[in-house]
Amino acid sequence: MSLEKKQRAPWPQFAMHLALPTANERCEDPYVQVGACCLRHDNSVASLGYNGPPPGVEVDWSDRDKRRKRMLHAEVNCLRYVKPGEGKLLAVTVIPCMSCLSVIASWGIKEVYYLNDWSGTDPEIFQVAKEFGIKLEKLAL
């Protein structure tokens, strides 16, 4: 009998496989579910996050525009449990917005992987990521 070594997922894909169920199983937003996973420099899981309101804030989900003003993005919710400089990689189910990219940069994260684009994604985000020294790459699972 021949036993072959199992191929393990690369770290970005592994992190994304944790971000996906975080979005799907924890997010209450009926319009958009976003998940994030941050890995430390030793590839251990530092934190998971999903988009939603701050603790204790009730949202009227029937008013799509009003609910947007009360939502914290998955990246912010994920990084609130990570010390600046502790994380090395962030996997997000949707490309970060410009504001979240700034937060990611301030935390010292140097690699960001995402699955989906927004229809209104600012194309300048790739230039800004480069200026911040962040690798911003779309994954295919």
Secondary structure by P-SEA (a helix, b strand, c coil): ccccccccccaaaaaaaaaaaaaacccccccbbbbbbbbcccccccbbbbbccccccccccccaaaaaaacccaaaaaacccccccccbbbbcccccaaaaaaaaaacccbbbbcccccccccaaaaaaaaaccbbbbbcc
